[in-house]
Amino acid sequence: MNLTRRSVLGFGGLAAAAALSACGSNTGLGGKESSGGGPTLTQWYHQYGEEGVKEAVERYAAEYTAAKVDVKWNPGDYGSILAAQLLTNDVPDVFEVEQGGSLDMIRSGQLEDLTETIAPVRDDFNEAVIKRFTFDGKIHGIPQTIDMQLLYYRPSLLQAAGVAAPATFDDLVKAANAVATSDMGGFFAGNKGGVDVLGPLLIWASGHDQLDADRTAAAFLTDDFYAALSAYRDFYKSNGLLKAASADWFSGAAFVNGETAMQWGGLWSLPEIIAAHGDDVGVLPFPAIGAKGRVAVPFGAFGSCVAAKGKNVAAAKEFVKWLWIDQTDKQVDFSDSYGTHIPARKSLVATARKLQSGPGAKAAEFVGSHGFANDIMWSGSLGDTYSAAISNVVVQGQDPVQAFAGFADLAATELAKLKG
């Protein structure tokens, strides 16, 4: 799994539009008619890291008979390349977008409304994913597959230390300190001590949402949230938290190599972890923090979108319906044959070979029940300010209330601006 696919789980803000010059003139677009008399559609993907994905999506496209579909594989900064191309008159007919489209794309009318397209099977899609893909009652992207983060642990090591698998954050701290030795860390969440990747989870796991229901204010600036930050700061200072390993959190290497007994990582690492430790692998969501807390896992999903100003909108919508709604075998293949991912349709999860039993089956249950993703109006400005405040508290030791003193006003101003 490469960073391009994992980037959907990186909790960045809204995608920023790049300069038009970011795209060259040779785009391969143009809305031509195919030699068979039907339209020619262009379909864009970002560059996936797993071997075989490119060939698979080209094979899917070749099997579609109602139009000729030209697949364009986009190495590099896909988000910037796509944002720039959508500002031109030469747009791809079909393209994938993180979380089914940004606020800017929706507001500027770049995405075709696919609410009616997905309506007959909407209830079959993962609830948490559909909630994130819905804005103002409309859906502009069909979820393709789901990636997620989760907690890996070695049951045998916890049992030997006399501790149970953690159900709460206090349990996690206790277990990490109990299993840590001079040669092995207790819990690893990356080479920044989890300050980056776990930052958003401190909101959700302490029982809060990022924004209120009206999206006019931050919804987490409470004593419970500040207590959660203080608890993580104490953990950060303890011997149970491993702050440096041979690879970062998004690689399974530290867990595979025995550098840590527990690790926060991605579902994409499950095959190599199972290969290394066999049945001695357990998975959990991030544990609840505080009396009002709840377990949580972050998820990400690319959605297949249709350009609203494309030359073949109706044909493009038919193709998207065919591929991501009708062709369930291809949807399972896309999720299960190239790395480990969760089909976006609930009815297909049990047919994914890697999710039929063991840790994979448990992980697949987490997203629907405990899945969270950044709100569509959690902008880059809010995300950057939030991350800086988290670091100031956990790493620098600043008082949480002081660190977030100006956040409420910033959020209100930023959200009012985004609402227009």
KEZA-791571 format. One record per residue: residue in one letter; x, y, z of N, C-alpha, C in turn. Coordinates in steps of 0.2 Angstrom, whole numbers, padded with zeros to 4 digits, always signed. Atoms other than C-alpha are relative to their C-alpha. Layout:
BEGIN
AXYZXYZXYZ...
! end
This chain:
BEGIN
M+0004-0006+0000+0000+0000+0000+0004+0006+0000N-0005-0005+0000+0008+0016-0005-0004+0007+0003L+0003-0006-0003+0005+0034+0002-0006+0003-0003T+0006-0003+0004-0007+0039-0012-0006-0003+0003R+0006+0003-0002-0020+0027-0006-0001+0002+0008R+0000-0001-0007-0016+0030+0013-0002+0007+0001S+0001-0007-0001-0017+0049+0010-0007+0002+0002V+0007-0002-0002-0036+0048+0012-0001-0001+0007L+0000+0001-0007-0033+0043+0030+0004+0005+0004G-0005-0004-0003-0021+0057+0033-0003+0006+0004F+0004-0005-0004-0034+0069+0040+0002+0007-0002G-0001-0007+0002-0029+0084+0029-0006+0004-0001G+0005-0005+0001-0040+0099+0025-0003-0001-0007L+0003+0000+0006-0050+0103+0010+0006+0000-0005A-0005+0000+0005-0040+0100-0006+0001+0007-0003A-0001-0007+0003-0032+0116-0013+0000+0000-0007A-0001+0000+0007-0034+0120-0031+0007+0002-0002A-0006-0001+0002-0018+0120-0040+0000+0005-0006A+0000-0004+0006-0012+0132-0054-0002-0004-0006L+0002+0004+0006-0019+0127-0071+0006-0003-0003S-0006+0002+0004-0001+0125-0077+0002-0007+0003A-0002+0006-0003+0000+0110-0065-0001-0006-0005C+0002+0005+0004-0008+0100-0079+0003+0002-0007G-0002-0001+0006+0000+0098-0096-0005+0000-0005S+0005+0000+0005-0009+0100-0112-0002-0007-0003N+0001+0007+0003-0008+0082-0117-0004-0004+0006T+0004+0003-0005-0023+0076-0106-0003-0007-0002G+0004+0006+0003-0030+0062-0117-0007+0001+0001L+0007-0001-0001-0047+0070-0115-0003+0003-0007G+0002-0002+0006-0059+0076-0128-0007-0002-0002G+0007+0002+0001-0076+0067-0128-0001-0002-0007K+0001+0003+0006-0073+0058-0144-0005-0005-0001E+0004+0006+0001-0085+0045-0152+0005-0006-0001S-0003+0006+0001-0079+0028-0152-0001-0003-0007S+0000+0002+0007-0076+0018-0168-0007-0004+0000G+0006+0004+0000-0091+0007-0163-0007+0005+0000G+0006-0005+0000-0103+0023-0163-0002+0002+0006G+0001-0003-0007-0104+0025-0144+0005+0005+0002P-0004-0005-0003-0096+0038-0134+0007-0003+0002T-0006+0001-0003-0078+0038-0128+0001+0004+0006L-0001-0003-0006-0076+0041-0110+0007+0000+0003T-0006+0000-0003-0061+0046-0100-0001-0001+0008Q+0001+0001-0007-0059+0039-0082+0007+0001+0003W-0007-0001-0004-0045+0045-0070+0000-0004+0006Y-0002+0003-0006-0037+0036-0056+0006+0003+0003H-0007-0002-0003-0023+0041-0044+0004-0006-0001Q-0004+0006+0001-0008+0029-0044+0000-0004+0006Y+0000+0004-0005-0011+0015-0033+0006-0004+0001G-0007+0004-0001+0004+0006-0025+0000-0007-0001E+0000+0008+0000-0002-0012-0025+0001-0002-0008E-0001+0003+0007+0003-0022-0040-0006-0003-0002G+0005+0002+0003-0010-0026-0052-0007+0004+0000V+0006-0004+0000-0023-0012-0048-0001+0003-0007K+0001-0003+0007-0019-0003-0065-0003-0005-0005E+0003+0004+0005-0022-0018-0075-0007-0002+0002A+0007+0001-0002-0038-0022-0065-0005+0005-0003V+0005-0005+0002-0046-0006-0068+0000+0001-0008E+0000+0000+0008-0041-0006-0087-0004-0006-0002R+0004+0005+0002-0049-0023-0088-0007+0001+0001Y+0007-0002-0001-0065-0017-0080-0002+0004-0006A+0003-0005+0005-0066-0003-0092-0001-0004-0007A+0000+0004+0006-0062-0015-0107-0006-0004-0001E+0006+0005+0000-0077-0026-0102-0007+0004-0001Y+0006-0004+0001-0089-0011-0103-0002+0000-0008T+0001+0000+0007-0098-0012-0120-0005+0006-0002A+0005-0005+0002-0110+0003-0120+0004+0006-0002A-0004-0006+0001-0095+0015-0122+0007-0003+0000K-0007+0001-0001-0076+0015-0125+0002+0004+0006V-0002-0003-0006-0068+0019-0108+0008+0000+0000D-0007-0001-0001-0050+0026-0108+0002+0002+0007V-0002-0001-0007-0042+0024-0091+0007+0004+0000K-0006-0003+0000-0029+0037-0087+0003+0000+0008W-0003+0001-0006-0017+0033-0073+0004+0006+0002N-0003-0006-0002-0010+0048-0063+0005+0000+0005P-0005+0000-0005+0006+0047-0054+0001+0007+0003G-0001-0007-0002+0011+0062-0043-0006+0002+0005D+0005-0003-0005+0000+0074-0033-0007+0000-0004Y+0007+0000+0004-0017+0068-0040-0005+0005+0002G+0005-0005-0002-0027+0080-0030+0001+0006-0003S-0001-0007+0004-0019+0095-0037-0001-0001-0007I+0001+0001+0007-0018+0088-0054-0008+0000-0002L+0007+0000+0002-0037+0084-0054-0003+0007+0001A+0003-0007-0001-0042+0101-0046+0002+0005-0005A-0002-0005+0005-0032+0110-0059-0004-0002-0007Q+0003+0002+0007-0040+0100-0074-0007+0001+0001L+0008-0001-0001-0058+0102-0067-0001+0008-0001L+0001-0007+0001-0055+0121-0069+0000+0002-0008T+0000-0001+0007-0053+0119-0088-0006-0002-0004N+0006+0002+0004-0065+0115-0102+0001-0007-0003D-0002+0007+0003-0057+0098-0105+0001-0005+0006V+0000+0004-0006-0062+0088-0090-0001-0008-0001P+0002+0007+0001-0062+0069-0087-0007-0001+0001D+0007+0002-0001-0079+0061-0088-0001-0003+0007V+0001+0003-0006-0077+0050-0073+0007+0000+0004F-0006-0001-0004-0064+0052-0059-0001-0002+0007E+0001+0002-0007-0061+0046-0041+0003+0006+0004V-0002-0006-0005-0060+0059-0027-0001-0003+0007E+0000+0002-0007-0056+0056-0009-0007+0002+0004Q+0006-0001-0004-0072+0055+0002-0006+0002-0005G+0005-0001+0004-0083+0057-0013-0001+0008-0003G+0000-0007+0002-0079+0076-0017+0001+0005+0006S-0001-0005-0005-0073+0091-0008-0006+0005+0000L+0005-0006+0000-0084+0106-0003+0001+0004-0006D-0001-0004+0006-0076+0116-0016-0002-0002-0007M+0003+0003+0006-0080+0104-0030-0007+0000+0000I+0007+0001+0000-0098+0102-0024-0003+0007-0001R+0003-0007+0001-0101+0121-0022+0001+0003-0007S-0001-0003+0007-0093+0126-0039-0004-0004-0005G+0004+0004+0005-0104+0113-0048+0004-0004-0004Q-0004+0004+0004-0090+0102-0054-0002-0007+0000L+0002+0007-0001-0098+0086-0048-0008-0001-0002E+0007+0002+0001-0114+0078-0055-0003-0003+0006D+0004+0002-0005-0127+0074-0043-0002-0008-0001L+0001+0008+0001-0127+0054-0041-0005-0003+0005T+0005+0003-0006-0141+0053-0027-0005-0005-0003E+0004+0005+0003-0153+0045-0039+0003-0006-0002T-0004+0006+0002-0140+0033-0046+0001-0005+0005I-0001+0005-0006-0136+0026-0029-0006-0002+0004A+0006+0001-0004-0153+0027-0022-0003-0007+0001P+0003+0007-0001-0159+0009-0025+0004-0005+0004V-0004+0004-0004-0144+0002-0016+0003+0004+0006R-0003-0004-0005-0140+0016-0004+0001-0003+0007D+0000+0003-0006-0144+0006+0011+0005-0005+0001D-0005+0005-0001-0132-0007+0007+0007+0002+0001F-0007-0002-0001-0117+0004+0008+0001+0002+0007N-0002-0001-0007-0108+0006+0024-0003+0007+0003E+0004-0005-0002-0118+0018+0035+0005+0006+0001A-0004-0006-0002-0103+0029+0041+0003+0003-0006V-0003-0002+0006-0096+0030+0023-0005+0004-0003I+0006-0004+0003-0113+0036+0016-0001+0006+0004K+0001-0006-0004-0115+0048+0030+0006+0006-0002R-0005-0005+0002-0098+0056+0025-0001+0002-0007F+0001-0002+0007-0102+0056+0007-0006+0004-0002T+0006-0004+0001-0118+0065+0009+0001+0007+0003F+0000-0007-0002-0119+0084+0009-0006+0003-0002D+0006-0003+0001-0135+0094+0010-0005-0005-0004G+0005+0005+0003-0145+0078+0006+0002-0003-0006K-0002+0003+0007-0135+0074-0010+0006-0004+0001I-0006+0004+0001-0122+0061-0015+0003+0002-0007H-0004-0002+0006-0109+0066-0028+0005-0005-0002G-0005+0005+0002-0098+0050-0028-0003-0007+0003I+0002+0007-0002-0101+0031-0027+0006-0003+0003P-0005+0003-0003-0090+0023-0014+0003-0006-0003Q-0003+0005+0004-0077+0012-0022+0002-0006+0005T-0003+0005-0005-0068+0003-0007+0002+0004+0006I-0001-0003-0006-0064+0007+0011+0007-0002+0003D-0007+0001-0004-0047+0009+0020-0002+0002+0007M+0001-0002-0007-0046+0011+0039+0006-0001+0004Q-0005+0001-0005-0034+0012+0054-0003-0004+0006L+0003+0004-0006-0035+0001+0069+0006-0002+0004L-0005+0001-0005-0025-0005+0084+0001-0008-0001Y-0002+0007+0000-0015-0022+0082+0003-0001+0007Y-0003+0002-0006-0010-0031+0097+0002-0008+0000R-0002+0007-0001-0001-0048+0102-0003-0003+0006P+0003+0003-0006-0013-0058+0113+0005-0003+0005S-0005+0004-0005+0001-0069+0120+0004+0004+0004L-0004-0005-0004+0011-0054+0125-0004+0003+0006L+0004-0003-0006-0003-0046+0135-0002-0005+0005Q+0002+0005-0005-0008-0062+0143+0006-0002+0004A-0006+0001-0004+0010-0065+0148+0001+0005+0006A-0001-0006-0004+0010-0048+0156-0005+0001+0005G+0005+0000-0004-0006-0052+0165-0005+0006-0001V+0004-0006+0002-0016-0038+0156-0005-0003-0005A+0005+0001+0005-0032-0039+0145+0001+0005-0006A+0000-0004+0006-0034-0032+0128-0004+0007+0002P+0003-0007-0003-0038-0013+0131-0007+0002-0003A+0007-0002+0002-0056-0008+0131-0001+0008+0001T+0000-0007-0002-0053+0010+0138+0008+0003-0001F-0007-0003+0000-0038+0022+0136+0004-0002+0006D-0004+0002-0006-0033+0019+0154+0002-0007-0001D-0003+0007+0002-0032+0000+0149+0006+0000-0004L-0006+0000+0005-0021+0004+0135+0006+0003+0003V-0006-0002-0004-0009+0014+0146+0002-0005+0004K-0002+0006-0005-0009+0000+0159+0003-0006-0004A-0003+0005+0004-0006-0013+0145+0007+0002-0003A-0006-0003+0004+0007-0003+0136+0006+0000+0005N-0005+0000-0005+0017-0001+0152+0002-0006+0003A-0001+0007-0003+0015-0019+0158+0004-0004-0005V-0004+0005+0005+0022-0027+0142+0006+0003-0003A-0007-0003+0002+0036-0014+0138+0006-0003+0004T-0006+0003-0002+0053-0021+0140+0006+0005-0003S-0006-0004+0002+0071-0014+0137+0000-0001-0008D+0000+0002+0007+0069-0023+0120-0006+0001-0005M+0006+0000+0004+0051-0020+0115-0004+0005+0003G+0005-0005-0002+0039-0005+0116-0007-0003+0002G+0007+0003-0001+0022-0007+0123-0005+0002-0005F+0005-0003+0005+0012+0004+0110+0004+0005-0004F-0003-0004+0005+0018+0012+0094-0005+0003-0004A+0004-0003+0005+0009+0025+0084+0003+0005-0004G-0004-0004+0005+0022+0032+0073+0006+0003+0004N-0007-0003-0003+0039+0041+0075-0001+0007+0002K+0001-0007-0003+0030+0057+0081-0004-0001+0007G+0003+0001-0006+0023+0048+0096-0008+0000+0000G+0008+0000+0001+0005+0047+0089-0003+0007+0000V+0003-0007+0000+0003+0066+0090-0003+0002-0007D+0003-0002+0007+0000+0067+0071-0006-0004-0001V+0005+0005+0002-0010+0051+0067-0006+0000+0005L+0005+0001-0005-0020+0050+0083-0003+0007+0002G+0003-0007-0002-0024+0069+0085-0007+0000-0001P+0007+0000+0001-0041+0068+0077-0004-0005+0005L+0003+0005-0004-0045+0052+0087-0002+0003+0007L+0001-0002-0006-0044+0062+0103-0007+0004+0001I+0007-0003+0000-0060+0071+0098-0005-0005+0000W+0005+0005+0001-0070+0056+0093+0000-0005+0006A+0000+0005-0006-0064+0044+0107-0002+0003+0006S+0003-0003-0006-0068+0057+0120-0007+0002+0000G+0008-0001+0001-0086+0057+0114-0002+0006-0003H+0002-0006+0004-0086+0072+0103+0000+0000-0007D+0000-0001+0007-0089+0077+0085+0005+0007-0001Q-0004-0006+0002-0078+0090+0076-0004+0006+0000L+0004-0006+0001-0092+0102+0072-0007-0002+0003D+0007+0001-0002-0110+0105+0079-0004-0002-0006A+0005+0002+0005-0125+0099+0069-0001+0005-0006D+0001-0005+0005-0127+0115+0060+0007+0002-0004R-0007-0001+0002-0108+0116+0056+0001+0008+0000T-0001-0007-0002-0107+0133+0064+0006+0001+0005A-0005-0001-0005-0095+0130+0078+0004-0007+0001A-0004+0006-0002-0082+0118+0085-0004-0004+0006A+0005+0004-0005-0091+0104+0096+0004-0004+0005F-0004+0004-0004-0077+0097+0106+0004+0004+0006L-0004-0004-0005-0070+0111+0117-0003+0000+0007T+0003+0001-0007-0075+0104+0134+0005-0003+0005D-0005+0003-0005-0067+0098+0150+0002-0007-0002D-0001+0007+0002-0069+0080+0144+0006+0000-0005F-0006+0000+0005-0058+0084+0129+0006+0002+0002Y-0007-0003-0003-0045+0094+0138+0003-0006+0005A-0003+0006-0004-0044+0079+0150+0003-0005-0004A-0003+0005+0004-0041+0067+0136+0007+0002-0003L-0007-0002+0002-0027+0078+0130+0005-0001+0005S-0005+0001-0006-0019+0078+0147+0001-0007+0001A-0001+0007-0001-0021+0059+0148+0005-0002-0005Y-0005+0002+0005-0012+0057+0131+0007+0003+0002R-0006-0003-0002+0001+0069+0137+0004-0004+0005D-0004+0005-0005+0005+0058+0152+0002-0006-0003F-0002+0006+0003+0005+0043+0141+0006+0001-0004Y-0005-0002+0004+0017+0052+0129+0007+0000+0004K-0006+0000-0005+0029+0054+0144+0002-0007+0003S-0001+0006-0003+0028+0036+0149+0005-0005-0004N-0004+0005+0004+0039+0021+0145-0004-0004-0004G+0004+0004+0004+0025+0012+0138-0001+0002-0007L+0001-0003+0007+0024+0023+0122+0007+0000-0003L-0006+0000+0004+0037+0019+0109+0000+0005-0005K+0001-0006+0004+0041+0035+0100+0005-0001-0006A-0004+0001+0006+0054+0028+0087+0001-0007-0002A-0001+0007+0002+0055+0012+0077+0003+0000-0007S-0004+0001+0006+0062+0006+0061-0004+0002-0006A+0004-0003+0005+0047+0012+0051-0006+0004+0003D+0005-0004-0003+0032+0024+0054-0006-0004+0000W+0006+0003-0002+0014+0020+0059-0003-0004-0006F+0004+0003+0006+0008+0016+0041+0003-0006-0003S-0003+0006+0002+0020+0002+0039-0001-0005+0006G+0001+0005-0005+0017-0014+0049+0007-0003+0003A-0006+0003-0002+0036-0017+0051+0002+0000+0007A-0002+0000-0007+0038-0012+0069-0004-0006+0004F+0004+0005-0003+0024-0024+0074+0003-0007-0002V-0003+0007+0003+0031-0038+0062+0006-0002+0003N-0006+0001-0003+0048-0036+0069+0001-0001+0007G+0000+0001-0007+0043-0037+0087+0003+0006+0004E-0002-0006-0003+0048-0019+0091-0005+0002+0005T+0006-0002-0004+0031-0017+0099-0005-0005+0001A+0005+0005-0001+0018-0027+0107-0007+0002-0003M+0006-0003+0003+0004-0015+0101+0002+0005-0005Q-0001-0005+0005+0003-0004+0086-0006+0003-0003W+0005-0004+0004-0008+0009+0078+0002-0001-0007G-0002+0001+0007-0008+0005+0059-0006+0000-0004G+0005+0001+0005-0018+0002+0043-0002-0007-0001L+0003+0007+0002-0029-0013+0038+0005-0003-0006W-0004+0002+0005-0018-0013+0023+0007-0005+0002S-0005+0004-0003-0004-0021+0034-0001-0007+0002L+0002+0007-0003-0014-0036+0039+0003-0006-0003P-0003+0007+0003-0007-0049+0027+0007-0001+0003E-0007+0001-0002+0011-0046+0032+0000-0001+0008I+0000+0001-0007+0006-0045+0050-0002-0008+0002I+0002+0007-0001-0003-0062+0049+0005-0005-0002A-0005+0004+0003+0011-0069+0039+0006-0001+0006A-0005+0000-0005+0023-0065+0054-0002-0003+0006H+0002+0002-0007+0013-0069+0069-0006-0005+0000G+0005+0005+0000-0001-0081+0063-0006+0002+0004D+0006-0001-0005-0015-0083+0076+0001+0005+0005D-0002-0004-0005-0006-0072+0088-0001+0008-0002V+0001-0007+0003-0014-0056+0081-0007+0002+0002G+0007-0003-0001-0029-0046+0088-0001+0007-0002V+0001-0007+0002-0037-0030+0082-0005+0003+0004L+0004-0004-0004-0046-0016+0091-0001+0007-0003P+0000-0007+0001-0053+0001+0088+0004+0004+0005F-0003-0004-0005-0045+0015+0097-0005+0000+0006P+0004+0001-0006-0051+0014+0115-0003+0007+0002A+0003-0006-0002-0063+0026+0123+0004+0004+0006I-0004-0004-0004-0056+0040+0133-0005+0004+0005G+0004-0003-0005-0065+0046+0149-0007-0003+0000A+0007+0003-0002-0083+0043+0156-0005+0000-0006K+0004-0001+0006-0091+0049+0140+0003-0002-0006G-0004+0002+0006-0079+0042+0128-0003-0006-0004R+0002+0006+0004-0082+0029+0114+0006-0002-0004V-0005+0002+0004-0071+0018+0104-0001+0003-0007A+0000-0004+0007-0067+0025+0086+0005-0003-0004V-0005+0002+0005-0058+0020+0070-0001+0006-0006P+0000-0005+0006-0054+0033+0056-0001-0005-0006F+0001+0004+0007-0059+0027+0038+0001+0005-0005G+0000-0004+0006-0056+0034+0021-0003-0004-0006A+0002+0003+0006-0064+0030+0004+0000+0005-0006F+0001-0004+0006-0062+0036-0013-0007-0002-0003G+0006+0001+0004-0078+0039-0023+0001+0001-0007S+0000-0001+0007-0081+0038-0041-0005+0005-0002C+0004-0006+0002-0088+0055-0048+0000+0001-0007V+0002-0001+0007-0095+0061-0064+0001+0008-0001A+0000-0007+0001-0090+0078-0071-0006+0003-0002A+0006-0003+0002-0105+0089-0072+0000+0004-0006K-0001-0004+0007-0098+0099-0087+0003-0004-0005G-0003+0005+0005-0092+0083-0096-0004+0000-0006K+0003+0000+0007-0096+0080-0114-0005-0006+0000N+0004+0006+0000-0105+0064-0110-0003-0002+0007V+0002+0001-0007-0113+0066-0093-0005-0006+0001A+0004+0006+0000-0127+0053-0096+0003-0006-0001A-0004+0006+0001-0115+0040-0103+0004-0001+0006A-0005+0001-0005-0103+0043-0089-0004-0003+0006K+0004+0002-0005-0117+0041-0076-0002-0008-0001E+0002+0007+0001-0122+0024-0084+0006-0004+0001F-0006+0004-0002-0104+0018-0083+0002+0000+0007V-0001+0000-0007-0102+0023-0065-0005-0005+0003K+0005+0004-0003-0118+0014-0061+0002-0007-0002W-0002+0006+0002-0112-0001-0071+0006-0003+0004L-0006+0002-0004-0095-0002-0062-0001-0001+0007W-0001-0001-0008-0098+0003-0044-0007-0002+0003I+0006+0002-0003-0116-0003-0042-0002-0007-0003D+0002+0006+0003-0120-0017-0054+0005-0006+0000Q-0006+0005+0000-0103-0026-0055+0003-0002+0006T-0002+0002-0007-0102-0033-0038+0006-0004+0000D-0006+0004+0000-0089-0046-0043+0007+0005-0001K-0006-0004+0001-0077-0032-0049+0001+0005+0007Q-0001-0004-0006-0080-0022-0033+0003-0004+0006V-0003+0005-0005-0075-0037-0022+0007-0001-0002D-0007+0001+0002-0060-0040-0033+0004+0006+0001F-0003-0007-0001-0055-0021-0032+0002+0000+0008S-0002-0001-0007-0055-0022-0013+0004-0006+0003D-0003+0006-0003-0049-0040-0010+0006-0003-0003S-0006+0003+0004-0036-0044-0023+0006+0003+0000Y-0006-0004+0001-0024-0030-0022+0001+0004+0007G+0000-0003-0007-0020-0027-0003-0006-0003+0003T+0006+0001-0004-0033-0028+0010-0004+0006+0002H+0005-0006-0001-0048-0016+0010-0007-0003+0001I+0007+0002-0001-0066-0017+0014-0005+0002-0006P+0005-0002+0005-0080-0017+0001-0004+0005+0003A+0004-0005-0002-0090-0002+0002-0008-0002+0001R+0006+0002-0001-0106-0012+0001+0000-0006+0005K+0000+0005-0006-0111-0022+0017-0001-0007-0003S+0002+0007+0002-0118-0037+0007+0006-0003-0003L-0006+0003+0003-0101-0039-0001+0006-0002+0005V-0006+0001-0004-0090-0039+0014+0002-0008+0002A-0001+0007-0001-0093-0058+0018+0003-0004-0006T-0003+0003+0006-0087-0062+0000+0007+0001-0001A-0007-0002+0001-0070-0054+0002+0004-0005+0004R-0004+0005-0003-0058-0068+0006+0003+0002+0006K-0004-0002-0006-0047-0059+0018-0004+0003+0006L+0004-0002-0005-0062-0053+0028-0005-0005+0003Q+0005+0005-0002-0071-0069+0031+0001-0003+0007S-0001+0003-0007-0063-0074+0048+0006+0004+0003G-0006-0003-0003-0051-0068+0061+0000+0007+0001P-0001-0007-0001-0044-0051+0063-0003+0004-0006G+0003-0003+0006-0050-0046+0045-0008+0001+0001A+0007+0000-0001-0068-0050+0049-0002+0005+0006K+0002-0005-0006-0068-0040+0066+0002+0007-0003A-0002-0007+0002-0059-0025+0058-0006+0002-0005A+0005-0002+0005-0073-0025+0044-0006+0003+0004E+0006-0002-0004-0086-0023+0058+0001+0007+0003F-0001-0006-0004-0078-0008+0066-0002+0006-0004V+0002-0006+0003-0081+0005+0052-0007+0002+0000G+0007-0001-0001-0100+0003+0052-0002+0003+0007S+0002-0001-0007-0101+0004+0071+0004+0006+0003H-0004-0004-0004-0087+0015+0076+0004+0005-0005G-0004-0004+0005-0081+0024+0060-0001+0007+0000F+0000-0007+0000-0076+0042+0059+0004+0003-0006A-0005-0004+0005-0069+0054+0045-0001+0007+0001N+0001-0007-0001-0066+0072+0045-0006+0003-0004D+0006-0003+0003-0081+0083+0042+0002+0003-0006I-0002-0003+0007-0082+0090+0024+0002+0007+0001M-0001-0007-0001-0081+0107+0032+0006+0001+0005W-0006+0000-0004-0066+0103+0043+0006+0002-0005S-0004-0002+0005-0055+0114+0032+0008-0001+0002G-0007+0001-0001-0036+0114+0030+0002+0005+0006S-0001-0005-0005-0035+0130+0041-0001-0003+0007L+0002+0003-0006-0044+0121+0055+0004-0006+0002G-0004+0006-0002-0034+0105+0054+0007+0002+0002D-0007-0002-0002-0017+0114+0054+0000+0003+0007T+0000-0003-0006-0022+0124+0069-0001-0005+0006Y+0001+0006-0005-0029+0109+0078+0006-0004+0001S-0006+0004-0001-0013+0099+0075+0005+0004+0004A-0005-0004-0004-0002+0113+0081-0002+0000+0007A+0002+0000-0007-0012+0114+0097+0001-0006+0004I-0001+0006-0003-0011+0096+0100+0007-0001+0002S-0008+0001-0001+0008+0096+0098+0002+0004+0006N-0002-0005-0006+0009+0111+0110-0002-0003+0007V+0003+0003-0006-0001+0101+0123+0005-0006+0002V-0003+0006-0001+0007+0084+0121+0007+0000+0001V-0008+0000+0001+0025+0088+0116+0003+0005+0005Q-0003-0006-0004+0028+0105+0124-0003+0001+0007G+0003-0001-0007+0017+0103+0139-0004+0006+0002Q+0004-0006-0001+0006+0118+0137-0007-0002+0003D+0007+0001-0002-0011+0119+0146-0005-0001-0005P+0005+0001+0005-0025+0112+0135-0004+0006-0001V+0005-0005+0001-0037+0126+0138+0004+0006-0003Q-0004-0006+0003-0023+0139+0134+0002-0002-0007A-0001+0002+0007-0018+0129+0118-0005+0001-0005F+0006-0001+0005-0035+0130+0111-0004+0006+0002A+0004-0006-0002-0040+0147+0118-0003+0004-0006G+0003-0004+0005-0043+0155+0101-0003-0005-0005F+0003+0005+0005-0050+0139+0092-0007+0001-0001A+0007-0001+0001-0068+0143+0095-0002+0006-0005D+0001-0006+0004-0067+0160+0087+0002-0002-0008L-0002+0002+0007-0057+0153+0072-0005-0004-0003A+0005+0005+0003-0069+0139+0069-0006+0004-0002A+0006-0004+0002-0084+0151+0069+0001+0004-0006T-0002-0005+0006-0075+0163+0057+0000-0004-0006E-0002+0004+0005-0069+0149+0046-0007-0003-0003L+0006+0003+0002-0086+0140+0045-0005+0005-0003A+0004-0005+0003-0095+0156+0042+0002+0001-0007K-0003-0001+0007-0084+0159+0027-0001-0006-0005L+0001+0006+0005-0086+0141+0020-0007+0000-0001K+0007+0000+0001-0105+0143+0022-0002+0005-0005G+0002-0006+0005-0104+0159+0011-0005+0004+0003
! end
